[in-house]
């Protein structure tokens, strides 16, 4: 049966209503997704800020007797997490706090710069002389090698885990030589200097025996300084062997037998059982907001972890 003309306006109106309703629903869905994505971005930004912003150490506002903890982590190098500037600053703050019952230097480091390590060692000795009533103990976690051990021997006592790696009392200078590769590629090195040794151990020039001999003298001198610092710090506790200063490393249990360490212990056990001050306050100097944000994004992978002492091609490390 054909529709009467009077029904046509009602049919058109229903169709228009459906189209309008469908459009409205679509707009609502788009709006909801827009709100969702904006909220997700906001949550992400808040999470990033929570990770990178130093909101302050509320613990430091607490009063009373406590154990000051300073974390020496990673390579000891200028500008790094374990730079002399950051570690000595943390040490000074810890010793100057009248509520500090003792200081724990929590070490997990493979070593690094002999200069940075020496500065920290010297500062520990200075502060111990100024505050003889405040002991400082080193607590070794996974590793305390080379420059890390150079720092540790300034402590009154060294505590380790049975499986900790301790030692590596030696010095190295490493680099590369590219002369053979350059010859194969037909590349000519053009080095101009004023001073016959200005191109000292240049990696793109044949190794000079005279310069090599001089470099070994430098390493021997720094090694001698390292050995003297270890002997001074450990004193009669040290049971020297022919291999002790050869660069070898030992487990925590072996290091106790050799007198390189004193006993087993952790930060908590030292605070609780020795200092009798279970409250732990962290004095470690943190990176600022920009540094922490850059590291979270992976910018620290681009940093050069080597520090040249004698040139761009060779670096010297306590290791």
C-alpha positions in Angstrom: 0.0 0.0 0.0 1.4 3.4 -0.9 2.1 5.9 1.8 -0.2 8.9 1.9 1.4 12.3 1.3 0.6 13.3 4.9 3.1 10.6 6.2 6.1 12.0 4.2 7.0 14.8 6.6 7.1 12.4 9.5 9.4 10.0 7.7 11.9 12.8 6.8 11.8 14.0 10.3 12.7 10.6 11.7 15.5 10.2 9.3 16.9 13.6 10.2 16.7 12.8 13.9 18.6 9.5 13.3 21.3 11.3 11.4 21.6 14.0 14.1 21.7 11.5 16.9 24.3 9.4 15.1 26.4 12.6 14.6 26.0 13.5 18.2 27.1 10.1 19.3 30.2 10.2 17.1 31.1 13.6 18.5 30.7 12.3 22.1 33.0 9.3 21.3 35.6 11.6 19.8 35.4 13.9 22.9 35.8 10.9 25.3 38.8 9.6 23.4 40.3 13.1 23.4 39.8 13.4 27.1 41.3 10.0 27.6 44.5 10.8 25.6 44.9 14.1 27.3 44.5 12.5 30.7 47.1 9.8 29.7 49.6 12.5 28.6 49.0 14.4 31.9 49.5 11.2 34.0 52.7 10.4 32.0 54.1 13.9 32.6 53.3 13.7 36.3 55.0 10.3 36.5 58.1 11.7 34.8 58.2 14.7 37.1 57.8 12.4 40.1 60.9 10.5 38.9 63.2 13.4 38.1 62.2 16.1 40.6 64.1 16.0 43.9 61.3 16.8 46.3 63.8 17.1 49.1 64.9 14.6 51.7 62.3 14.9 54.4 64.3 12.5 56.5 67.0 15.1 57.0 64.5 17.2 58.8 64.2 14.5 61.5 65.9 15.1 64.8 67.8 12.7 67.0 70.6 10.3 66.8 71.1 8.6 63.4 73.4 6.8 61.1 74.5 9.0 58.1 74.7 7.0 54.8 76.5 8.1 51.7 76.3 6.0 48.5 79.4 5.9 46.3 78.1 4.2 43.2 79.7 3.6 39.8 82.8 5.0 38.2 84.7 7.6 40.2 85.1 10.4 37.8 84.7 14.2 37.5 81.1 15.2 37.0 79.8 11.7 37.6 77.6 10.3 40.4 80.7 9.4 42.4 82.8 12.5 41.7 85.0 13.9 44.5 82.8 17.0 44.6 79.6 15.1 45.4 81.1 12.6 47.8 83.1 15.1 49.8 80.1 17.5 50.0 78.0 14.6 51.4 80.7 13.7 53.8 81.0 17.2 55.1 77.3 17.5 55.7 77.2 14.2 57.5 80.0 14.9 59.8 78.7 18.4 60.6 75.3 17.1 61.7 75.4 16.9 65.5 72.9 14.0 65.4 75.3 11.8 63.4 76.3 8.8 65.5 78.4 7.4 62.7 78.9 7.5 58.9 78.5 4.6 56.6 80.1 4.9 53.1 78.2 2.4 51.0 80.5 1.5 48.1 79.7 -0.3 44.9 82.4 0.9 42.4 84.9 -0.7 40.0 87.2 2.2 40.4 88.1 5.3 38.4 90.2 8.4 38.5 93.2 8.2 40.8 92.9 12.0 41.4 89.2 11.9 42.3 89.8 8.8 44.6 92.7 10.6 46.3 90.7 13.7 47.0 87.9 11.6 48.7 90.5 9.7 50.7 92.2 12.9 51.9 88.8 14.4 52.8 87.8 11.4 54.9 91.0 11.6 56.8 90.6 15.4 57.4 87.0 15.0 58.6 88.0 12.1 60.9 90.7 14.2 62.5 88.2 17.1 63.0 85.5 14.8 64.4 87.3 11.9 66.2 84.1 11.0 68.0 82.3 10.2 64.8 83.5 6.9 63.2 83.3 6.2 59.5 82.9 2.6 58.2 82.9 1.5 54.6 80.3 -1.1 53.6 81.0 -2.9 50.4 78.2 -4.3 48.2 79.0 -6.0 44.9 82.3 -4.4 44.2 85.0 -2.3 45.8 87.9 -2.4 43.4 90.8 -0.1 42.5 89.7 3.5 43.1 86.8 2.3 45.1 89.2 0.5 47.4 91.5 3.5 47.4 88.6 5.4 49.0 87.6 2.5 51.4 91.0 2.2 53.1 90.5 5.7 54.6 87.6 4.2 56.7 88.0 3.0 60.2 86.7 -0.4 59.3 85.6 -2.2 56.0 82.6 -4.5 56.0 81.9 -6.8 53.1 79.6 -9.6 51.8 81.1 -13.0 51.3 80.7 -12.7 47.6 81.8 -9.0 47.3 84.7 -8.4 44.9 87.6 -6.5 46.6 91.1 -5.4 45.6 92.5 -4.6 42.2 95.3 -2.6 43.7 96.9 -1.5 40.4 96.9 1.2 37.7 96.3 1.0 34.0 96.5 3.2 31.0 94.6 1.9 28.0 94.1 3.1 24.4 94.2 1.9 20.8 96.7 2.0 18.0 95.4 2.5 14.4 98.6 2.6 12.4 98.1 -0.8 10.7 94.5 0.1 9.8 95.6 3.4 8.4 98.2 1.8 6.2 95.6 -0.6 4.8 93.3 2.2 4.0 96.0 4.4 2.6 95.5 7.1 5.2 98.5 9.3 6.1 98.9 10.8 9.6 100.0 14.5 9.5 100.9 15.5 13.1 102.6 18.8 13.7 103.9 19.6 17.2 106.1 22.1 19.0 107.9 19.9 21.5 109.1 16.4 20.6 106.8 14.7 23.1 103.7 16.8 22.6 102.1 13.9 20.6 102.6 11.6 23.6 101.3 8.1 22.8 99.3 9.4 19.9 97.1 6.5 18.8 97.5 7.3 15.1 101.3 7.3 15.2 103.7 4.3 15.7 104.4 3.7 19.4 107.5 5.5 20.6 109.6 3.3 23.0 110.9 6.4 24.8 107.4 7.6 25.4 106.2 4.1 26.4 109.0 3.9 29.0 108.0 7.3 30.4 104.4 6.2 30.6 105.4 3.2 32.6 107.3 5.4 35.0 104.2 7.5 35.5 102.0 4.4 36.2 104.6 3.0 38.6 104.6 6.3 40.6 100.8 6.3 40.9 100.9 2.6 41.8 103.4 3.3 44.5 101.1 6.0 45.9 98.2 3.6 45.9 100.2 1.0 47.8 101.3 3.5 50.4 97.7 4.6 50.9 96.6 1.0 51.4 99.4 0.3 53.9 98.6 3.5 55.8 94.9 2.7 56.0 95.1 -0.9 56.8 98.2 -0.9 59.0 99.0 -4.1 60.8 95.8 -5.7 59.7 97.2 -6.2 56.2 98.7 -9.6 55.5 100.8 -8.9 52.5 101.4 -11.5 49.8 103.4 -11.3 46.6 100.1 -10.9 44.6 98.4 -8.3 46.9 99.5 -5.3 44.8 99.5 -7.0 41.4 96.0 -5.9 40.4 94.2 -9.2 41.4 90.8 -9.2 43.1 89.4 -11.3 45.8 86.1 -12.3 47.3 84.8 -10.7 50.5 85.7 -13.8 52.5 89.2 -13.9 51.1 89.7 -10.1 51.6 89.0 -10.6 55.3 91.6 -13.3 55.5 94.1 -11.0 53.8 93.3 -8.1 56.0 91.9 -6.0 53.1 88.6 -6.0 55.0 87.5 -6.5 58.6 84.3 -8.4 58.8 80.9 -9.2 57.2 78.2 -6.5 57.5 75.6 -4.4 55.8 74.5 -0.8 56.2 71.6 -1.9 58.5 73.8 -4.2 60.6 76.4 -1.6 61.1 73.8 1.0 62.1 72.0 -1.3 64.4 74.7 -3.4 66.0 77.7 -1.1 66.0 76.5 2.5 66.0 73.3 1.6 67.9 71.5 4.1 65.7 69.0 2.3 63.5 67.6 5.5 61.9 69.3 5.9 58.5 69.6 9.4 56.9 70.8 9.5 53.3 73.3 12.3 52.7 74.1 11.3 49.1 74.2 14.3 46.8 71.6 13.8 44.1 71.7 15.1 40.5 69.7 18.2 39.8 66.5 18.1 37.8 68.1 18.7 34.4 70.7 16.0 35.0 68.2 13.5 36.2 65.8 14.2 33.4 68.6 13.8 30.8 69.6 10.5 32.3 66.1 9.2 32.3 65.9 9.8 28.6 69.2 8.0 28.0 71.4 11.0 27.4 74.0 9.7 29.8 74.8 7.0 27.3 76.4 9.6 25.1 78.7 10.8 27.9 82.3 9.9 27.6 83.1 7.6 30.6 86.8 8.0 30.1 88.9 10.8 31.4 92.1 11.6 29.7 95.2 12.2 31.8 97.9 11.9 29.1 96.0 12.5 25.9 92.8 11.7 24.0 94.0 8.2 23.0 95.0 6.9 26.4 93.4 7.1 29.8 94.7 6.3 33.3 92.6 4.5 35.8 93.0 2.8 39.1 92.0 -0.7 38.2 
